[in-house]
Amino acid sequence: MTDTEPVLTGWTQVDITSRGDAAAQRVIAAFAVVAGVAGVVIGFLFVPDWWAVALMVLACLVVVVIGLGLWFGASLDSEATEQLQATGHLMSLPVLAATETSDESVSFRLELAIPTDGGPVKVEHSCSRSRCTAAARAVPTVELPALVDAATKTWGIDHKHVDN
């Protein structure tokens, strides 16, 4: 590391998603959309009270919206991953600090330093994967592999290399 303190900047983190993971998300999303549409049809065909139909349709529309969000989210993550893999470089980023952010499960917010020509840049990665959790507990003597593209200011933790 250099003598200069890393500065938190506006770099964009990419949630690195494999094609297989994106395809699995799309399958789950498709099932959610089909279940939501089926629920609407069943509501109109078999539920006698209008208010019960309205509640069922509302609940099913929420399921459809969640399914569509999963579908488009998987597509965006997959596209961003492909672009980062095409232009980025694999490097080890030192973990500067870690903060536990336990909500429903143990998770950590890791502060990492990306080396650049203008000095190190500080970025944050929130994660609950086992190796990232272990890295958070080993601060400050640990590094995590990441794909970094300085030209587009994008980066992402390469969990494929972390979670061997």
N, C-alpha and C positions, 0 to 999 in steps of 0.2 A: 504494500500500500504506500501511497505517497504521503507527504506531510500535510497536504491540504485536506480539509474536511469535506466529505461528500455533500452535495447539495440536492435536496429533494426537488425533482423537476417533473415535467409533464410527459414522461414516457408512457407508452401504452403497453399494458400486459396482455399477452395472448394466452388464452386457456388452451394449451396444446392438446389437440384431440386427434386421435388416429382415425383413419377411415372406418375401421371396424367399430370403434366407439360411437362415431357419428351415425353409422348405419343402425346400430342397436338403439340409439336414441330415437331415430326416425321410426323404427318399428314400434317402440313404446308409444310414441306420439300418434302413430296411425291407429293403434288400438284405442287410445284415449278418444280420438276424434270419432271413430266408429262407435264406441260405447256411448258417447254423448249423443250422437245422432240416433242411435237405437233407442236410447232412453226417451228422447223426444217423441219418436214414433210410438213407442209403448205407452207413453203418457197419454197421447191423444186417442189411442185405440182402446185402452183398458181401464183408465181412471175415470170414474163417473163425475166427480166434482170438479168444477172449473178452477177453483182455487188450488186444488191439489195438482191439477195439470199445470197451472202457472208456476207453482213452486218446483215441480219436477223439471219443467222446461228451463227455468232459471238455473237450477243446479246442473242440468246437462249442458247448458251453454257455457257455464264456468269450466266444465271438464273439456269441452271443445276448445275454448280459448287457451287453456293450459296445454293441451295437445298441440295446438298450432304454435304456441310459444316454444315448446320443446323442439318441434320440427325446424322452425326458422333459426332457433339458437344453435342447433346442431349444424345447420348449414353454414352459418356465419363463423362458428368456431373452426369448422373444417377448412373453410376457405382461407381464414386468417392463418391457420397452421400451415397450410400448403405454401402460402406466400412467405411466411417466416422461414420455413425449411428451405425454400429456394434461394433466399437472399441472406439468411442469418448465418452466424458462426457459433459453434458450440464452444463455450468457455466456462470456467469455474468462477462463480461469484462468491466472494466472502460474505458470510452472514455477520452483520455488525451488531445487531440486537434482536431480541425476540420478546414479544409481549403475548401472554396467554389471554385469549379471548373466548372463554368458555361460555357458550350459550346452552345448547342442548348436548353438544359433544365437545371434547377438548380440541381446541383449535389454536393456532398461533399466527400472529402477524409478524413476519420476518422482515427486517430491514437488510437489504443487500446493496452492495456497491458495484456498479458497472463501470469498468475502466474506459475512459474516453480520452481523446486528444486534449480536451479542455479540462481534464481532471476527472476524478471519480464522480459518478452520479448515483444518488441514493434512490432506490425504488423499494416498494413494499409488496410482499407476497403473503396472502392469507391462505392457510392450508391446514388440513387435519390428517393428511396422509402420514403413515408411520415414519417414513424417513425424514420428512420435513419436521415432524414432531421431535424426532431424535436430534436433528440438526439444531432445533430451537433450544434443546436442553444442553447442547455442547458448545453454545456460543461462548467465546469468540474464536474458537479454534477450528471452525468448520467452514466448508465451502459447498455450494450446490451447483450442479451443472445446469446451464441455461443456454437457450438459443438467443442470440442478440443480433439485431440489425441496427447499427448506429445511424445509417442513412435515413431510415424511416422512423427511428426512435421507438422501435417495438422490441419486446423481449418476452420470454416465457420460460418458466422452469421446465426442464426436460425430465418429467417424472419417469419416463422410460429408463433413463440412466440412473435415476435416484432409487426407484423401487425395483431393483433387480432381485 
